[in-house]
Amino acid sequence: MNNVLVIGSGVMGSGIAQLLSINKIKTTITDISIENLNRSKEKILFNLDSLLKKSIITNNQKNISIKNISFVKKLDEKINHF
């Protein structure tokens, strides 16, 4: 599995995307709402920072995760990374 599309950027979608991206899987999150995508992005960054502070992940893992997640409103639009 090299690439995953997560449909929906709510709690479950964001959590799935975060877990996949930490494990070096390119992940795209899509949602019908830009606001939801922005909240998802903020939540993932907050979670990654929390995991880093607790020494559960390294700074390198955080950076890998950020590089592996992209957010799109429409499936046919250009992918927007962090």
Buried (B, 14 or more C-beta within 10 A) or exposed (E): EEEBEBEBBBEEBBBBBBEBBBEEBBBBBBBEEEEBBEBBBEBBBEBBEEBBEEEEBEEEBBEBBBEBBBBBBEEEEEEEEE
